[in-house]
Amino acid sequence: MHHPSSLLLLSWLLLIPPSSYDSTWGTGKVFDTDKPLSEWINAGTFDSEDECAAAREQNRVIMALRGSGDMERRFALGKCVSK
């Protein structure tokens, strides 16, 4: 017999950093990686760390192909964290 807590499955979140305007950078976006992870944006939930990392890379590549350098950088800075 399995204990109910043993049935809990870990999931992984792909978090991307929030952006904020910084006058020292002009009109560009600054991705604030110093903010606590609780303030980062959830870009997806995955069953494994490998799936999360693959999704982060896939999104980074898609944004690069679309010419969205800011979003490419944002996904490159993303983190996979267990939930």
Sequence and secondary structure as in RCSB ss.txt:
>XXXX:A:sequence
MHHPSSLLLLSWLLLIPPSSYDSTWGTGKVFDTDKPLSEWINAGTFDSEDECAAAREQNRVIMALRGSGDMERRF
ALGKCVSK
>XXXX:A:secstr
   GGGG    EEEEE  EEE GGGTTSEEE TTS GGGSEEEEEESSHHHHHHHHHHHHHHHHHTT HHHHHHH
HT EEEE 
